[in-house]
């Protein structure tokens, strides 16, 4: 309704402007005619009507703002135009006036402003006024009606048959113009409605298309043939940390940190395949840690041909981590099966060998060098036996009774054992950070202690020169689970070694079996938990174990 009213006001404004222009033209014509042919028509009424037209135009302009609410003001303008035209024709000769075609103006205006029905009504009014004007002329000429100045004074009237022909021709013109201009106006209105509907549909499709693009979980960017970014969807902003406004217009290689060989290859096209795929590491500009991106580049095809490139990409950091974890699980399962098979084959002979050496050591008189060799054999036998026990602990975890316990007690007990173990040297400081209230959790307490013990001993071995080791227990903020954190100030772990940290025999410490972290990973996986490791060389390592609530271990 508001759009329609705005259109009516605009049309009326044009109509008012046209009236002013026509009035000016008539004023100039009347003035010129009076100068060139004085007395050819009644000049005073003509100038009066032209002045009246100006006055009405000013009045119409003042009431323009009210026309939407009061449509009768529009009708009054159209009727006023027909009356003014009739008066002007009367003072310029009536049936002999050259200005009878001015009736066309209000008829066309009515069609434009209020379409065919209004045009026919104004055409009918114009016809009635014109017929009445001609009849008044002939009645005055016959003496049946007093002459007046509106009749244009004494003029030579044509014959009645010619007058009838002229009137009929003008009436035909009135209604023909009304019908034709009305049809054009209605067609224009229909075209305008269809155009408005089409524009609305196009705008809706554009908005829907933008919503679809912005709803995609994958980043989407388009470029021109030179590689400058044209569009950058919402997912692309979230993945890269680059706002859309900061990406558009920049080279795609700069925005996505693409390797220079890949960017150079784009300059030569994408070849017969029409696509190129790349997986690379990306450092978000908002300060987040480095991520892995999987990107596909294709041609952006339009009916006119290739218009640029289309880049779709997604953050596959989590997927690649899961794949690596799955590979670790497979390797661990294989090692576990192997360990279960070889443990009994090795352990029994090893026990016999160790026992025999112990007897020989006591029964034989050995030199100091032989005694030292016996000690080495026994020590290495014990180390091998420890490795086999770790194999069995990993490959065949025992069945434990799940119970609710206070996690604070487990951390404090483990810290006490660590302080009195051979792993602690001068300069080591072990701290326990737990909440003042109970931190209860359902699990096997022995397994939880084993997790903390294995992580803590690794932390102590990473600090051969001393340092602080923190054992932290806290509730999981987003659930009813718990978070165990072991933090050291040791040498740190190189980034390239983090992926294989929980693989068997990955240990880098001389005293370790290489299975401690693999056992931790096995227990945490059984509890459907997850392990997060952050490390910085020379600063230390933090290992956080998140365990969900009320989870029964898969044993």
C-alpha positions in Angstrom: 0.0 0.0 0.0 2.8 2.4 0.8 4.5 1.7 -2.5 1.3 2.2 -4.4 0.7 5.6 -2.6 4.2 6.7 -3.3 3.6 5.9 -7.0 0.3 7.9 -7.0 2.1 10.9 -5.5 4.8 10.7 -8.1 2.3 10.6 -10.9 0.4 13.6 -9.5 3.6 15.5 -9.2 4.3 14.9 -12.9 0.7 16.0 -13.7 1.1 19.2 -11.8 4.4 19.9 -13.6 2.8 19.3 -17.0 -0.1 21.7 -16.1 2.5 24.4 -15.3 4.3 23.7 -18.6 1.0 23.7 -20.7 -0.1 26.9 -18.9 3.2 28.5 -19.8 2.9 27.4 -23.4 -0.6 28.7 -23.7 0.3 32.0 -22.0 3.2 32.5 -24.5 0.9 31.5 -27.4 -1.8 33.9 -26.3 0.6 36.7 -25.9 2.3 36.1 -29.2 -1.1 35.9 -30.9 -2.3 39.1 -29.3 0.8 40.8 -30.6 0.7 39.5 -34.1 -3.1 39.5 -34.6 -4.8 41.9 -32.1 -8.5 41.3 -31.5 -8.5 37.8 -32.9 -10.0 36.4 -29.7 -11.1 37.6 -26.3 -7.8 38.1 -24.6 -8.9 39.0 -21.1 -10.8 35.7 -20.5 -7.9 33.7 -21.9 -5.4 35.4 -19.6 -7.8 34.9 -16.8 -8.1 31.2 -17.5 -4.3 30.8 -17.8 -3.9 32.6 -14.4 -6.6 30.3 -13.0 -4.6 27.3 -14.2 -1.5 28.6 -12.4 -3.5 29.2 -9.2 -5.1 25.7 -9.4 -1.7 24.2 -10.0 -0.3 25.8 -6.9 -3.4 24.6 -4.9 -2.9 21.1 -6.3 0.7 21.1 -5.2 -0.2 22.2 -1.7 -2.7 19.3 -1.4 -0.4 16.7 -2.9 0.5 15.1 0.5 -3.2 14.5 1.2 -4.0 12.8 -2.1 -3.3 9.3 -0.9 -5.7 9.5 2.0 -8.4 11.6 0.1 -8.7 10.2 -3.4 -11.5 12.7 -4.2 -8.8 15.3 -4.5 -7.4 13.4 -7.6 -10.9 13.4 -9.1 -11.3 17.1 -8.4 -8.1 17.8 -10.3 -9.2 15.8 -13.3 -12.7 17.4 -13.3 -11.1 20.8 -12.9 -8.8 20.2 -15.9 -11.8 19.3 -18.0 -13.7 22.4 -17.0 -10.7 24.7 -17.6 -10.1 23.2 -21.0 -13.8 23.7 -21.9 -13.7 27.3 -20.8 -10.5 27.9 -22.8 -12.0 26.3 -25.9 -15.1 28.5 -25.4 -13.1 31.8 -25.3 -11.1 30.7 -28.3 -14.0 30.1 -30.6 -15.9 27.0 -29.3 -16.7 24.8 -32.4 -14.1 26.8 -34.4 -11.4 26.7 -31.8 -8.1 25.1 -32.7 -7.6 23.9 -29.1 -10.3 21.3 -28.9 -7.6 18.6 -28.8 -6.7 19.9 -25.3 -9.4 17.6 -24.0 -7.0 14.8 -24.7 -4.7 16.0 -21.9 -7.0 15.4 -18.9 -8.2 12.1 -20.5 -4.6 10.8 -20.8 -3.8 12.2 -17.3 -6.8 10.3 -15.8 -5.7 7.1 -17.4 -2.1 7.5 -16.2 -3.1 8.4 -12.7 -6.2 6.1 -12.1 -6.2 3.9 -15.2 -8.9 3.1 -17.8 -12.1 3.5 -15.7 -11.1 7.0 -14.7 -10.1 7.9 -18.2 -13.5 6.8 -19.6 -15.2 8.9 -17.0 -13.2 12.0 -17.9 -13.7 11.3 -21.6 -17.5 11.2 -20.9 -17.4 14.4 -18.9 -15.3 16.1 -21.7 -17.8 14.9 -24.3 -20.7 16.3 -22.3 -19.0 19.6 -21.8 -18.0 19.9 -25.4 -21.5 19.1 -26.7 -23.0 21.5 -24.2 -20.5 24.2 -25.4 -21.4 23.7 -29.1 -25.1 23.6 -28.3 -24.8 26.9 -26.3 -23.1 28.5 -29.3 -25.7 27.5 -31.8 -28.6 28.4 -29.4 -27.0 31.8 -28.9 -26.6 32.2 -32.7 -30.4 31.4 -33.0 -31.3 33.9 -30.4 -32.6 31.3 -28.0 -29.8 31.9 -25.6 -28.1 35.1 -24.5 -24.6 35.5 -25.8 -21.8 35.7 -23.2 -18.1 36.4 -23.2 -17.4 32.8 -22.7 -18.7 32.0 -26.1 -15.8 33.9 -27.6 -17.8 36.8 -29.0 -19.3 36.9 -32.5 -17.8 34.2 -34.6 -18.8 32.8 -37.9 -20.3 29.3 -37.1 -20.0 26.5 -39.6 -23.1 24.7 -40.9 -24.9 22.4 -38.6 -23.9 19.3 -40.6 -20.3 20.3 -40.4 -20.6 21.1 -36.7 -22.2 17.6 -36.2 -19.3 16.1 -38.1 -16.7 18.0 -36.1 -18.4 17.1 -32.7 -18.7 13.5 -33.7 -15.0 13.4 -34.8 -13.9 15.0 -31.5 -16.1 12.7 -29.4 -14.6 9.7 -31.3 -11.2 11.1 -30.6 -12.0 11.5 -26.9 -13.1 7.9 -26.4 -10.5 6.5 -28.7 -7.8 8.2 -26.7 -9.4 7.1 -23.5 -9.5 3.5 -24.6 -6.1 3.4 -26.1 -4.3 5.3 -23.4 -6.3 3.2 -20.8 -5.1 0.0 -22.4 -1.6 1.3 -22.4 -1.9 2.4 -18.8 -3.3 -1.0 -17.7 -0.6 -2.8 -19.6 2.0 -0.6 -18.0 0.4 -1.3 -14.6 0.4 -5.0 -15.3 4.0 -4.8 -16.5 4.9 -2.8 -13.4 3.3 -5.4 -11.1 5.0 -8.2 -12.9 8.3 -6.4 -12.8 7.8 -5.7 -9.1 7.0 -9.4 -8.5 10.0 -10.5 -10.5 12.2 -8.0 -8.6 10.8 -9.4 -5.4 11.4 -13.0 -6.5 14.9 -12.2 -7.7 15.7 -10.4 -4.4 14.3 -13.4 -2.6 16.3 -15.8 -4.7 19.4 -13.7 -4.1 18.8 -13.7 -0.4 18.1 -17.4 -0.4 21.2 -18.1 -2.4 23.2 -16.0 0.0 21.7 -17.8 3.0 22.5 -21.2 1.4 26.1 -20.1 0.7 26.5 -18.7 4.3 25.0 -21.8 5.7 27.5 -24.1 4.1 29.9 -25.6 6.7 32.7 -25.4 4.2 34.5 -22.2 3.3 33.6 -20.9 -0.2 35.5 -18.2 -2.1 35.3 -17.0 -5.7 37.8 -15.0 -7.6 38.2 -13.3 -11.0 40.6 -14.9 -13.6 43.5 -12.9 -12.0 42.9 -14.5 -8.6 41.4 -11.5 -6.7 38.7 -12.5 -4.2 35.1 -11.6 -5.3 33.1 -13.4 -2.6 33.9 -14.9 0.8 31.2 -16.7 2.7 30.6 -16.9 6.5 32.2 -20.3 7.0 35.3 -19.0 5.2 35.5 -16.1 7.6 35.1 -18.5 10.6 37.8 -20.9 9.4 40.4 -18.3 8.4 39.6 -15.5 10.9 39.6 -13.1 7.9 36.5 -10.9 7.7 34.8 -10.8 4.3 35.6 -7.1 3.9 39.2 -7.8 4.5 39.4 -10.6 2.0 37.5 -9.1 -1.0 39.8 -7.6 -3.6 42.9 -9.3 -2.2 44.8 -12.2 -4.0 43.4 -15.6 -3.0 46.9 -16.9 -2.4 47.6 -14.2 0.2 44.3 -14.7 2.0 44.5 -18.5 2.2 48.3 -18.6 2.6 48.5 -20.9 -0.4 51.9 -22.3 -1.4 53.4 -20.3 -4.2 53.7 -23.3 -6.6 50.0 -23.9 -6.3 49.2 -20.3 -7.0 51.6 -20.3 -10.0 49.8 -23.5 -11.3 46.5 -21.7 -11.2 47.8 -19.1 -13.7 48.1 -21.9 -16.3 44.6 -23.2 -15.7 43.4 -26.4 -14.0 44.2 -28.7 -16.9 41.8 -31.3 -18.3 40.6 -32.4 -14.9 39.3 -28.9 -14.3 40.1 -29.1 -10.6 43.1 -29.1 -8.2 43.1 -30.4 -4.6 45.5 -29.3 -1.9 45.9 -30.1 1.8 48.1 -27.7 3.7 48.6 -26.1 7.1 47.1 -22.7 7.7 47.7 -20.2 10.5 44.5 -18.2 11.3 45.0 -14.5 11.5 43.0 -14.3 14.8 45.8 -16.0 16.8 44.4 -19.5 16.9 46.7 -22.5 16.6 47.7 -23.8 13.2 45.0 -25.8 11.4 44.9 -28.2 8.5 42.9 -27.1 5.4 41.6 -29.4 2.6 41.1 -27.2 -0.4 39.7 -27.8 -3.9 40.0 -25.3 -6.7 37.7 -25.4 -9.8 36.8 -23.1 -12.7 33.9 -20.7 -12.2 31.9 -21.4 -15.3 29.2 -19.0 -16.6 27.2 -19.0 -19.9 29.7 -16.5 -21.2 32.6 -18.8 -20.3 35.2 -19.1 -17.5 34.7 -16.2 -15.2 37.3 -17.0 -12.6 38.0 -19.7 -9.9 35.9 -21.3 -7.2 37.7 -22.4 -4.0 36.0 -24.6 -1.4 37.9 -25.6 1.7 37.3 -27.0 5.2 39.1 -27.4 8.4 40.1 -31.1 8.6 42.2 -30.8 11.7 39.8 -32.8 13.8 39.3 -35.4 11.1 43.0 -35.9 10.6 43.4 -36.2 14.4 40.8 -38.9 14.5 42.4 -40.7 11.6 45.8 -40.6 13.4 44.1 -41.8 16.6 42.4 -44.6 14.7 45.8 -45.6 13.2 47.3 -45.6 16.7 44.5 -47.8 17.9 45.1 -50.2 15.1 48.8 -50.3 15.8 48.2 -50.7 19.6 45.7 -53.5 19.0 48.3 -55.3 16.9 51.0 -54.8 19.5 48.6 -56.0 22.2 47.8 -59.2 20.3 51.5 -59.8 19.7 52.2 -59.1 23.4 49.6 -61.6 24.6 51.1 -64.2 22.4 54.8 -63.8 23.3 54.5 -62.9 26.9 54.1 -66.5 28.2 56.7 -67.7 25.7 59.3 -65.3 27.1 58.4 -64.9 30.7 58.7 -68.5 31.8 62.2 -69.1 30.3 63.2 -65.7 31.6 62.1 -66.7 35.2 64.1 -69.9 34.9 67.2 -68.1 33.6 67.0 -65.5 36.4 66.5 -68.1 39.1 69.4 -70.2 37.8 71.7 -67.2 37.7 70.7 -66.3 41.3 71.7 -69.9 42.4 75.0 -69.8 40.5 75.8 -66.4 42.0 75.5 -67.8 45.5 77.1 -71.2 44.9 80.1 -70.2 42.8 83.1 -68.3 43.9 83.2 -65.4 41.5 85.7 -62.7 40.8 84.7 -59.1 41.1 84.4 -58.9 37.3 82.2 -62.0 37.2 80.1 -60.6 40.0 79.6 -57.5 38.0 78.6 -59.5 34.9 76.1 -61.5 37.0 74.6 -58.2 38.3 74.2 -56.9 34.8 72.4 -60.1 33.7 70.1 -60.0 36.7 69.3 -56.2 36.2 68.6 -56.6 32.5 66.5 -59.7 33.2 64.4 -57.6 35.6 64.1 -54.8 33.1 62.9 -57.3 30.5 60.5 -58.8 33.0 59.1 -55.2 33.6 58.7 -54.7 29.9 56.7 -58.0 29.7 54.5 -56.9 32.6 53.8 -53.7 30.8 52.9 -55.6 27.7 50.4 -57.7 29.7 49.0 -54.6 31.4 48.4 -53.1 28.0 47.2 -56.2 26.1 45.1 -57.8 28.7 43.8 -55.2 31.1 42.3 -56.8 34.2 38.6 -56.5 35.2 38.2 -53.9 37.9 35.2 -53.0 40.1 33.8 -49.6 39.2 33.0 -47.5 42.3 32.5 -43.9 43.3 35.5 -42.4 45.0 37.0 -39.0 45.8 39.5 -38.0 43.1 41.3 -35.7 45.5 42.4 -38.8 47.5 43.8 -40.5 44.4 45.9 -37.5 43.4 47.2 -37.0 46.9 48.1 -40.7 47.3 49.8 -40.7 43.9 51.8 -37.6 44.8 52.9 -39.2 48.1 54.1 -42.3 46.3 56.0 -40.1 43.7 57.7 -38.1 46.4 59.1 -41.3 47.8 60.0 -42.9 44.5 63.3 -43.2 42.8 62.1 -40.9 40.1 62.3 -37.8 42.4 65.7 -36.0 42.6 66.9 -32.9 44.3 65.2 -29.8 42.9 61.9 -31.7 42.1 58.8 -30.1 43.6 55.4 -32.0 43.4 52.3 -29.9 43.9 48.6 -31.1 44.1 45.9 -28.7 43.1 42.4 -29.9 43.9 39.1 -28.2 44.9 38.2 -27.9 48.6 35.0 -29.8 48.1 34.7 -33.5 47.2 35.4 -34.4 43.6 33.6 -37.7 43.2 33.9 -39.9 40.1 32.8 -43.4 39.1 35.7 -45.5 37.8 38.3 -47.9 38.9 40.5 -46.0 41.3 43.6 -48.1 40.4 43.3 -47.3 36.7 43.0 -43.5 37.5 46.1 -43.7 39.7 47.9 -45.5 36.9 47.0 -42.7 34.5 48.4 -40.1 36.9 51.4 -42.2 37.8 52.5 -42.8 34.2 52.0 -39.2 33.2 53.8 -37.9 36.3 56.8 -40.1 35.9 57.2 -39.0 32.4 57.0 -35.4 33.6 59.7 -36.0 36.3 62.0 -37.7 33.7 61.6 -34.6 31.5 63.0 -32.5 34.3 66.4 -34.1 35.1 67.7 -30.9 36.5 64.6 -30.3 38.7 61.4 -28.3 38.3 57.8 -28.2 39.5 55.3 -30.9 38.7 51.7 -30.0 39.2 48.9 -32.6 39.5 45.5 -30.9 39.0 42.0 -32.3 39.4 38.9 -30.3 38.5 35.3 -30.9 37.4 34.5 -30.7 33.7 32.9 -27.3 33.2 30.5 -28.4 30.5 29.5 -31.8 32.0 29.6 -33.9 35.2 33.0 -35.4 34.3 36.4 -34.6 35.5 39.7 -33.3 34.1 43.1 -34.5 35.2 46.0 -32.3 34.3 49.7 -33.1 34.7 52.0 -30.1 34.1 55.8 -30.1 34.1 58.6 -27.6 33.5 60.7 -30.0 31.5 62.4 -30.0 28.1 59.2 -30.1 26.1 58.2 -32.2 23.1 59.0 -31.2 19.5 55.8 -30.6 17.4 56.7 -33.3 14.9 56.6 -35.9 17.7 53.2 -35.1 19.2 51.3 -37.2 16.7 53.1 -40.4 17.7 53.3 -39.7 21.4 51.0 -42.5 22.4 52.4 -45.2 20.1 54.0 -48.2 21.8 57.8 -47.9 22.3 57.7 -44.2 21.5 59.4 -43.4 24.8 62.5 -41.3 24.7 63.7 -41.9 28.3 66.4 -44.5 29.0 64.6 -46.0 32.1 61.2 -46.3 30.4 59.7 -49.3 28.6 58.0 -47.1 25.9 54.6 -48.4 27.0 53.6 -46.0 29.7 51.7 -43.4 27.5 50.3 -46.2 25.4 48.7 -47.7 28.5 47.4 -44.3 29.5 45.8 -43.9 26.0 44.3 -47.4 26.3 42.7 -46.6 29.7 41.4 -43.2 28.6 39.9 -44.7 25.4 38.2 -47.4 27.4 36.5 -44.6 29.4 35.5 -42.8 26.2 37.7 -39.9 27.3 40.2 -37.8 25.4 43.7 -36.6 25.9 45.0 -33.1 25.0 48.7 -32.4 24.9 50.3 -28.9 24.6 54.1 -28.5 24.8 56.7 -25.9 24.1 60.4 -26.7 23.9 62.3 -25.5 26.9 59.2 -24.4 28.8 57.3 -27.7 29.6 54.4 -29.9 28.7 50.8 -30.0 29.9 48.7 -33.1 29.5 45.0 -32.9 30.1 42.8 -36.0 30.4 39.1 -35.4 30.1 36.9 -38.3 31.4 33.1 -38.2 30.9 30.7 -38.7 33.7 29.2 -42.1 34.7 31.1 -44.1 32.1 31.9 -47.7 32.7 35.2 -48.8 31.3 35.3 -51.2 28.5 37.3 -54.1 29.9 
